[in-house]
Amino acid sequence: MALRVEEDEDSTLEHISEVAEEVDEQVGDDQEDDIEHPVTQPDEVTLVLIDDAKKLGKRFQSLNKEIDVWRPTIIALKEKFRVTKGYEGIRIVVDGNGLFWGQFCEMYFGVGARRVNQLINDTDDKREPNRDHQARL
């Protein structure tokens, strides 16, 4: 029986050692994370920047809501330009200028067609362009 007690004590000691090593590793990892990614209190300049960013964030949210409202109109207009992947579509006269969709986007939205697609969550599908129109070009 004495032998059995020694075995139980040995296995218990091993288990305690293993648990202690795991705890040391976890504590060590947390300390390393704090060193790699310290948490600091913001200074006055940072506080001003944070406040400005929060205000801008509210404007982004309202802009996203505005885009949601106008998305169907923008998509419908884009379809009128007959834009497809690999084909810039047709020119439409706007304020006396014959514009492609990309030119319209740059002139009236202030961004390129690719950015407008991102904002309205749209892509140029792979439909074939209007062949009758291509023949007239």
Stockholm file with secondary structure:
# STOCKHOLM 1.0

chainA/1-137         MALRVEEDEDSTLEHISEVAEEVDEQVGDDQEDDIEHPVTQPDEVTLVLIDDAKKLGKRFQSLNKEIDVWRPTIIALKEKFRVTKGYEGIRIVVDGNGLFWGQFCEMYFGVGARRVNQLINDTDDKREPNRDHQARL
#=GR chainA/1-137 SS CHHHHHHHHHHHHHHHHHHHHHHHHHHHHHHHHHHHSCCCCCCHHHHHHHHHHHHHHHHHHHHHHHHHHHHHHHHHHHHHTTCBTTBCCCCEEETTEEECHHHHIIIIISSCHHHHHHHHTCCCCCCCCCHHHHHHC
#=GC SS_cons         CHHHHHHHHHHHHHHHHHHHHHHHHHHHHHHHHHHHSCCCCCCHHHHHHHHHHHHHHHHHHHHHHHHHHHHHHHHHHHHHTTCBTTBCCCCEEETTEEECHHHHIIIIISSCHHHHHHHHTCCCCCCCCCHHHHHHC
//
